[in-house]
Amino acid sequence: MKNLIKVERARHNLTQGVLAEKLGVSRQTIHAIETNKFNPSVTLAIKMARFFNVTVEYLFEIEEVD
């Protein structure tokens, strides 16, 4: 699953640590999501979308499998 977390974080001038603190997760969690090593829970995905004032569909893109 692709995501635009890093793009939105940069757009809002936030470090991974600051974003993590605002969302109540660890910096390592943000890093893992940004590098596609971890898919967030539905709850966390919604929290992120609300934080950035975007839709979940914009923030996360499911890659089609052939």
N, C-alpha and C positions, 0 to 999 in steps of 0.2 A: 504494500500500500504506500503510495507516494503521499507526501504532505508538504505543506507550505509553512510549517512552523518557523523555520529559520528565516524565511522571507518576511513573515509578519513580525517576528521578534526584532529583526533589523529595522523594519519600517517604523516600529515603535521605540527604537533605540534602547532595547532591553538586553541585558546579559542573560545567559542561561540561568544563572543563580537568582537573579531578580525575578524572572518569570517563574521559576520553580517556587520561590517563596510566595509569590502572589497566588499560585495555584495549589499550594500545600503539598508539593512533591519535592523530590531531591533534584539537584542539578544533573545528576547522573541519569535520572529518568528523562529529563528534557533532551539530554544529549542522545540517549538511546532512541528516542522517538525521532529526532531530527535525522539520525543516520540510518533509519529504517531497521534498527535491530530489535525494536520493541513496538508493538501496536498498543495504543492506550485503551483503557476500558472505555465503554460507551460514556460513562459518567465523566471521565476526564476529557474525552473528545468534546463533549458538549460544553464543559467548563472552559476549555480552550477557545472554542468558537465564540462563546458569549464574551469572553475576555477581550478578544480581538474584534468583536462586533461583526462577525462574518458567519456564514453558514458552515455546518459540519461538512457538507458536500464540497464547498470551496476549499476548506482547509485540508481535507483528506480525500484522495482520489484512489479508488480501487482499480488496480491494474487488471485488465482483461486477460484471461488465459485462453489461448487458442485450443 
